[in-house]
Amino acid sequence: IYDGQDVAVKLLDWGEEGQRSQAEVSSVRTAFSQEVSVWHRLDHPNVTKFIGAAMGTQDLNIQTENGFIGIPRNLCCVVVEYLPGGTLKS
């Protein structure tokens, strides 16, 4: 829930320090930034509305039905409008 509305949160893990090379972490962060940049500009009825994003935020908590969960610093997240109805995975 963000600002009184249900949202969906997409998490991207770039790994623990030392787990990936600096080049790999940089590549993941660049891809994340590009995705956020494109999603932020999209305005189409078939694309979920972009609400916000965070990268490397230390004190980010996400409210769930069971309370709050903390997000580790090594995660990026994108927050978009929640659309009920399941997943697009087949």
C-alpha positions as CSV (number, residue, x, y, z in Angstrom):
1,I,0.0,0.0,0.0
2,Y,1.4,3.4,-1.0
3,D,-0.4,6.7,-0.4
4,G,-3.6,4.8,0.3
5,Q,-3.6,2.7,-2.8
6,D,-2.7,-0.9,-3.5
7,V,0.6,-1.2,-5.5
8,A,2.8,-3.9,-6.9
9,V,6.5,-3.9,-6.1
10,K,9.0,-5.4,-8.5
11,L,12.3,-6.3,-6.8
12,L,15.7,-6.7,-8.5
13,D,18.6,-8.1,-6.5
14,W,22.1,-7.2,-7.7
15,G,23.7,-9.5,-5.1
16,E,25.6,-9.1,-1.9
17,E,28.9,-7.2,-1.7
18,G,31.6,-9.3,-3.1
19,Q,29.2,-11.8,-4.7
20,R,29.3,-10.0,-8.1
21,S,32.0,-8.0,-9.8
22,Q,31.8,-4.2,-9.8
23,A,31.2,-4.4,-13.6
24,E,28.2,-6.8,-13.1
25,V,26.7,-4.6,-10.4
26,S,27.2,-1.5,-12.6
27,S,25.5,-3.3,-15.5
28,V,22.5,-4.3,-13.4
29,R,22.1,-0.8,-12.0
30,T,22.3,0.7,-15.5
31,A,19.6,-1.7,-16.8
32,F,17.5,-0.8,-13.8
33,S,17.9,2.9,-14.4
34,Q,17.0,2.4,-18.1
35,E,13.9,0.4,-17.2
36,V,12.7,3.1,-14.7
37,S,13.4,5.9,-17.2
38,V,11.2,4.2,-19.9
39,W,8.5,3.1,-17.6
40,H,8.2,6.6,-16.0
41,R,7.5,8.1,-19.5
42,L,4.9,5.5,-20.6
43,D,1.3,6.4,-20.6
44,H,-0.7,3.6,-22.2
45,P,-3.9,1.8,-21.0
46,N,-2.1,-1.6,-21.4
47,V,0.9,-0.7,-19.3
48,T,0.7,-0.4,-15.5
49,K,1.1,3.1,-14.2
50,F,4.6,3.9,-12.8
51,I,4.5,5.2,-9.2
52,G,8.2,5.3,-8.1
53,A,11.5,3.5,-7.8
54,A,14.4,3.1,-5.3
55,M,17.9,1.9,-5.7
56,G,20.1,1.1,-2.7
57,T,17.8,2.6,-0.2
58,Q,18.6,1.6,3.3
59,D,15.4,2.2,5.3
60,L,12.8,1.1,2.8
61,N,9.8,-0.9,4.2
62,I,7.1,-2.4,2.2
63,Q,3.6,-2.9,3.8
64,T,2.1,-6.3,3.1
65,E,-1.1,-8.0,4.3
66,N,1.0,-9.5,7.1
67,G,2.8,-6.3,8.2
68,F,5.9,-4.6,7.0
69,I,9.0,-6.2,5.4
70,G,12.4,-4.4,5.2
71,I,14.2,-4.2,1.9
72,P,17.9,-4.9,2.0
73,R,20.2,-2.3,0.6
74,N,21.3,-4.5,-2.3
75,L,17.8,-4.5,-3.8
76,C,16.2,-2.1,-6.3
77,C,12.5,-1.8,-6.5
78,V,9.9,-0.4,-8.9
79,V,6.5,0.5,-7.5
80,V,3.6,0.4,-10.0
81,E,-0.2,0.4,-9.7
82,Y,-1.6,-3.0,-8.6
83,L,-3.8,-4.7,-11.1
84,P,-5.7,-7.8,-9.8
85,G,-6.1,-10.8,-11.9
86,G,-2.9,-12.8,-11.6
87,T,0.3,-12.9,-13.6
88,L,1.3,-12.9,-17.2
89,K,3.5,-15.9,-16.7
90,S,2.2,-19.0,-18.5
